[in-house]
Amino acid sequence: MVEDVAGRLEGLVERLSASGWLTRERVAAALRDVPRHAFVPAVAWSGEGDRVDRATAPEGWLDLVYRDDAIITQLDDGRTDVAAGSGRFTSSCSAPSTVVSLLELLDAEVGHRVLDVGTGTGWTAALLSRMVGVENVTSVEVDPFVSAQAAENLKGVGAFPRLVVGNGADGWEEGALFDRVHATCGVSRVPYAWVRQTRPGGVIVTPYAPGFASSHELRLVVMPDGTAVGRFTGYASYMMMRSHRQPPWPASGEGGTTCTTPIDPRTIGYAPAGADLAMGAFLPGVNAQGRHEGDTYVLRLWSEQAWATATYRPGQRVHEVRTSGSLNLWEEAARAYFWWVGQGSPGRDRFGITVASGAEAVWLDAPNNLIGS
Ligand SMILES: C[S@@+](CC[C@H](N)C(=O)[O-])C[C@H]1O[C@@H](n2cnc3c(N)ncnc32)[C@H](O)[C@@H]1O
């Protein structure tokens, strides 16, 4: 195979540095030492239509592997052959910029004991092994087939971290206390087991996506009182932990009570990340999803007890709202949105969260300024 892995790898490191994702030498050294192509299947698929077979196009395959794109490695929890090219993305080799971003936030030192949640291809477990020492890394994956493939990939680069098949939401009790928890699947709430299994002063980084549209990068520090406190540091696009996925839109989403609103539903549906955090805090357990149907935009809101739709159609001055259940979710979402506007439309970086046993609470600017219900 004609290949210039070193050149492509260096190119990736340079691009990640130039774009500001990569700033720490320790993370750069791990990227250089752990070749990403050892974790990518022979038919690589970026999920955006780019699909390259190493056997027939080795150069193109390497180009794809060393681009800043996720490579999809599983569809529909393994029920659909990944070669089919369409289905729900359920495992991947994450995009280098998002991987680097979480690793920089993690701030792991040599000798730190690290719990990696969502082994996937094993790439992040290998990077962490390089950063803290392989004997200090435990990586948990829910899917036994994915974990077995990761073991093969890791063997290929001579790295043997502890691999555990199980529900990463439970952490790994036997390995506690950890210095760092590094999750590469999104959660809708932070599993308290991670906090309990991390020493005071230890750090947890995770993609966090409660029901309201946006997905956030979260960095928590564990406190001596057994809580964890931290801020939302940026955008994070990750596949969700299996048990934390959005529940389906209720099949009974027909009927309901109809009224109108002068508020354009896109105001809520397109709201920025800070507003999503506020709405999520005021409406815990509520999911939001916007759908375009031609020129029409439908915002869906739903929880276990209620649902609502708000529909924008071009040229209309008022918009149809349908609601059903014990709470008018449209009104509640609009109330939370305008609360956020009244606070000066704070950005994501002004919000944080405190995680305690059995509860988590979002705050604005400081942990004593809790918001929501
Ligand atoms: C984006 S991939 C992880 C990428 C990976 N770190 C890498 O380097 O390739 C997310 C992974 O989380 C796994 N996952 C989903 N739910 C999980 C759970 N409850 N516990 C552990 N792993 C889970 C998925 O099966 C998937 O392999």
The ligand as an ORCA input file, in Angstrom:
! r2SCAN-3c Opt
* xyz 0 1
  C     -18.875      7.735     19.790
  S     -18.624      6.076     20.247
  C     -17.148      6.127     21.195
  C     -15.904      6.425     20.437
  C     -14.677      5.841     21.044
  N     -14.290      6.430     22.303
  C     -13.517      5.748     20.082
  O     -12.434      6.190     20.412
  O     -13.703      5.187     19.025
  C     -19.803      5.840     21.548
  C     -19.780      4.461     22.139
  O     -20.521      4.460     23.337
  C     -21.073      3.166     23.463
  N     -22.141      3.170     24.465
  C     -23.451      3.505     24.323
  N     -24.110      3.338     25.478
  C     -23.197      2.889     26.383
  C     -23.274      2.524     27.743
  N     -24.403      2.576     28.430
  N     -22.133      2.105     28.346
  C     -20.964      2.034     27.684
  N     -20.841      2.349     26.385
  C     -21.938      2.787     25.738
  C     -21.542      2.855     22.059
  O     -21.794      1.475     21.894
  C     -20.383      3.396     21.240
  O     -19.445      2.399     20.978
*
